[in-house]
């Protein structure tokens, strides 16, 4: 009888320990969504989306691409004509707090300072910050083009640019009560331009790394951390990943020059490329990011779990989890997700991938 009682007690202890381990593992796994911040006209729909979908489905991280969709007091000249107010932001913060969802605001820094045939607000208002002022924005944008124009960059060595962008960053972080900031920094094609009076002849990897360090150092002073997309830190030629998912303009060597405190958002949309392991081995925390192919997202999720569960504790701790990316406006995605519009194949893929990721995360 004593032996039976002892075995029963040991079994109970083991079950409790296993439950605690599972609970800790569940809490530690990042379950994220990256999406554009809503327009003021759709704030109520977005709050309902948080309350009805994100919170109940266990999303614990919301990366909001805000850029100039906020009524900045420090630089009102840079805000969009219709932009979120502080009151709107606090509504989002309140909804997220009720589900313990961590908000990570984003402003695209360095690259993505234009899109198609229009400049983003920073270069529109401060054209002197343009890395390539000789490259004109065409009336009808096409890719490829003779100028190699995808998106403009600001010059990282311009002596006045950081004073302005850091004021935007600080104000946005305070508004969202955030501890992590996403600086974008993906798909930077214009860097170390040979006609830039400051950057010409300099090493693109050093320029990129210095910009990451400058942003990171600014955030660290306030106890905040930096997140970036990871494509510019991968050698596009050696890996065969090319110019979009990796770098073909020699920025990849920056991976050995930037602080290990930076969180890498590792995006791949066509295949489950194993670059998360590369970042982890280099000492970085990494988040796996799918988009619009459910089969690829499933494979990425399995790969992430295999990495996390099959390696030593040091490496395992660097695989933070998965974050679904949405590449349209928040209102467009809500229309797609709620079945209000007829979907193209890519739009259907985006919706189905999000549903797939939610299902896998809930498991």
N, C-alpha and C positions, 0 to 999 in steps of 0.2 A: 504493500500500500504506500509506504514512504517513497519507494522508487517511482511509483506511478505519479504521486504528487510532485516529486522533484522534476520528473520529466515534463509534467504538465506546466509547472512553473517556468522551466527553461524554455518550453515552446512558447509560452505567453510572452516572455521577455524577448525572444527572437522576433516574434510577430510585431511587437511594439517597436523594436529597433528597426525592422524592415520598413514599417509604415513611416517612421520618422525619416529614414534615408530617402524613401520614395518621395515624401513630401518636400524634403529639402531639394531633391533633384528637380522636382516639378517647379518649385519656386525659382531655382537658379537658371532654368532654361528660358532664354529670351524668346518671346513669342510676339513678333512685331509686324506692323504695317507701316509702309512708307507711302504717303499720299500728299497731294497738294492741299494746302489749307483752303477751306471753303471761302467763297465770296460772302460778303455781308448778307446778301439776299437769301443765302441757303444755310445760314447758321443753325436754324432750328432743325432742318433736315439732318445736318451733320451731328448735332447733339443727340438726336433720336438714333442715329446710326451707332454712336458710341454706346448708348443705353440699351439698344435692342440687339446689336450684333457683336461689337467689339468686346464689351465687358462680359456679357454672358458666355462668350466663346473663349474666354481666357486670354485675350490679347493683353499683354502687359507693357508693351512699348509702342508708342505712336510717334513716328518720324513725320513731322509736318513741314513740308516745303513752303516756306512763307515768302522768302525773298522780299518783294516790295509791297506785298499785300497786307500791310499794317500801317496804321496812322502814327508814324514815327514823330515824336516831339523833338528829337535831337536834329533830325534832318527831314522836315516835312516836304522839302522839294523832291525827295526821292520816293515818296509813297505813290502808289497807284491812285487813280482818280476815285475808284471805289475800293476801299481797303477796310480791313477789320479794325474796329476800335478796341481800346483796352477793355471795355465792358464785354465785347464779343469774346476776346481772349479769355477773360475770367470765367465765362460760361463754359468754354472748352475745358479749362483747368478744373473747374468744379466737377464736371461730368467725369473726367479722367480720374480725379482723386477718389471718387466714390468706388471705383473699381481697381484702385492702386495701379493705374496705367501711367508709366513714365513717359513724359512728353520730351521729344528731342527736336527743337526748332532748327530749320535749315535756311541759310542764305548762301547762294552760290558765290564762292570766292574764287579768285584767280580766273578760271574759265567760265564758260556759259554766260558771258556778258552780252550776248545777242542771241537771237533765235530767228532763223529764216531771214525775212526781209526787214527785221526791226531790231533796234538796239534796246538792251535793257536799260533801266533808269540810270544806273551809275554812269555809264559812258554817254548817255544822252545828256545828262546834266553836267558831267565833268569829262568832256571829250579829251582833255589833256592826259587822262589816265590810260588811254588806249595804247596797248602794246603795238598795234599795227594800224596807225591812222591813215596810212597810204592805201589800205584795203577798204574799198567803199562797199557799203551794204547795197546789194543790187535790188532793183525794184521787184524783179521776179526771181526769187532765189531758186537755184538748182544745184544738185549734187550729182557728180563731181563738178568742180569749177576750176578755172585757171589759177585762182588765188589760193586754192586749198582752204577756202573759208567754210568752216562748219559753224563754230561759235567764236566770237571775239574773246580776248582775254584782257584783263587790266595788266599794266606793267607792275610787277612785284617790287621793282626798285624805285618807283616814283615816290618822292619824299613825302607826299601829302596823302596818299591813298589810304594808308592804314588808320590814320587819325579819324577818317570818316567812317570806314567800314567797321572799325572796332566800336565806335559809338552806336552804330546800328545793332551790332551783335550784343552789346551789353544791355541795351534797352529791350531788345527782344527776349533775351534770357531772363531779365527781371520780370517782364510781363508774364511769361509762361512759367515763372518760378522753377526754371529748369537747371539741371546740373550738368547736362551734356549738350553739346552744340555740334551740328553737322555742317561742315564747310563745303560740301560738294566735292570740288576739285577733280571731277572726272572729265574724260575726253578733252584734255587740254592739248590742243594742236598748235596753238600759237604761244611759244615761249622761246626766249633767247633769240628773238627775231634779228636778223642781220642788219636791219635798218633802224632798230631801236637805239637811241643814243646812250642808253644806260645798260642794256642787256646784250648788245651785239658782241659776239665772240665769247660769251660766257658759257659755262657748262649747263645744259638744261637740267641735269639731275641735281646739281648744286642749287640752282635757282629754285627748283620745285621744293627741294628739301628745306631750304632756308625759309620759304613761305610757310610750309607746314610748321616748322619750328616757331616762327614768329607768331602764328595764330595760336599754337599750342601753349607757348609761354604766356601769352596774354590771358588765356583762359585759366591756366594753372594758378596765376596770381589770385584768382577769385575762387579757387577750389573747384573748378569746372574742368571737364574733359572734352577732348576733340574727337569727333568721328569724321571719317572721309570715305569716299568710294575708293576701291582698291586698284582700279584698272591701270593707272599711271605707274604703278609699282611693279608691274609684270612685264617681262621682256617678250614683246609680241613676236619677234623673229624666232627666238630659241624655242618658245612654247608652241608656235604655230597659231597663236590666238589672234594675231593681226592688230590692226590699228584702233579698233573699237573697244574690245574687251581687254586690250593690253596696249603697251606703248611701243611705237615705232620711231619715236623722236628722242630716244635716249634719256627719258626721265626715270626709267626703271631702276637705275642704280641708286636712286634716292632712298630705296628701302633700307639701305645700310647707313643712312645719314639722319633718319628721323627718330624721335623718341618712341620708346616701346609703349608709352602710355596711350598712344593714339589707337583708337578702335577702327578696324578695317571692315568696311561693308563690301563683301566679295560678291559681285553680281556676275552671273552668267545666265543667258536666256535660251541658248540653242542646245547646249549639252551640260551635263553635270561635271564640269571641269574641276579637278581636285586641287585647286589653288588655295583652298582654305588651309590645307595641310602645310603648304609653303609658307603662308603667313604665320601660322602657329609655330612652325619650326624656326622662323625668324624672330620669334618672341612677342608677336602681337596677338591681342584678342581679336577674334574674327567672327563676323555674322554672315551666314549664307543667305543670298538674296535671289529668289526666282522672280519671274514675271508672268508669262502668258502661255506656258506649256505645262499642263498638269503632269504629264509623264516625267518631264525634266524635274519639276518640283518634287515629285515623289522620290526620284533617284537622289536628288540633292538632300532630301530629308534623311533617307536611309544612309547616305554617305556621311552626313553630319553626325548621326547617332553612332555609326561605326567608328568614326574618328574619336568621338567623345568617350565611348565605352571601351575602345580597344587599345588605348594608349595609357601611358603613365599619368599620374595625377597632375603633374605640372603642365603637360600638354593638354590634357583633358579640360582643365580649367579655362583654357584659351578659346575653346569652341563655345561661344556664348549661346548660339541658337540660330533661329531662322527669321527673316523679315521679308514678307511679301511686298513687292514694289508695284505701284499703280502709276501708269504714265498717261494720265489725262487729268482734266480738272476734277475736283471732288464731286461737283454736281453731275458731270458726265458719267462718272463711275457709279454714282448712286442711281442714276437713270438706268444704267446697264444692269446693275445688281438687282434692282427692284423690278426689272422686266418692263420698263416703261417705253423702251425703244427697241426697234429691230436691230439685232446685233450682226456686225461683220464677223468673219471667222476669228480675227485677232481679238476683237472685243469679247467674243464668247470665250476665247481661250483665257483672257485675263480674268473674267468672272469665275470660270471653272477652276482656274489655278488658285484663286483666293479661297474658294470653297474647299478645294483639296487641302490647302495649307491649314485652314481652320480645322478640318477633320483630323489631319495628322497631329496637329498640336493638341487636340482634345484627347487623343489616345495616349 
